[in-house]
């Protein structure tokens, strides 16, 4: 059978992504694996959630999305299968799947049974019979074989126990706090250009007019950003604020790094003036 399987991980330049892909293809040779992102900030469930949410809709309907951003690997946190109206999401129950699966409409949630997955996977990849399970690499031992077995037509109920959708760990990407003349937003992602995605969309805040100046302050620095459509609307090395390709407010320096200039990373808060939430 097979299907498209998208991978989102924080594995970086390491062997781990390659092994995860190998396990999937050993069990489901006709599946197509797309490495959507493998360089998330280490341990950043928030950034993982942003990428899963921003990318899943660009995969073919019926695809499986595997997210392995799992600082709690080997602990009592659950591993889950979330079936939505158009996709299937697999990963740790730490919030990384929450926004994407909620938006697409959750139909069913299953807590993965590691023993069931391993037993079925071993029938197609004999290494699982001889190699002991790891408490630190569930990407290989749990999430990859689960995705591959589902791609081969297994029912989720054969690989886990159905649980209430309301039991999923919630993690919200959109976060806006108003205090006086300042609006506080969270950094949800920084890309390798140093562009800084913030926790607001046009649904959350009243956007400035094109050409207006937005003042941004972090705990380490501050800067001015002109609200515009794209990078080239400001001079090189000048700041620009815009709605990015995933519909989130973003900050950039034309041909520079807003993340470096502001001294921010994922999870940090910034104060923004000239930006008003709709709820205020």
Buried (B, 14 or more C-beta within 10 A) or exposed (E): EBBBBBBBBBBEEEEBBEBBBBBBBBBBEEBBBBBBBBBBBEBBBBBBBBBBBBBBEEBEEEBBBBBBBBEBBEEEBBBBBBBBEBBBBBBBBBBBBBBBBBEBEBEBBBBBBBEBBBEBBBEBBEEBEEEEBEEEBBBBBBBBBBBBBBBBEBEBEEBBEEBEBEEBBEBEBBBBBBEEEBBBBBBBBBBEBBBBBBBBBEEBBEBBEEEBEBBBBBEEEBBEBBBBEEBEBBEEEBBBBBBBEBEBBBBBBBEBBBBEBBEBBBEBBBBBBBBBBEEE
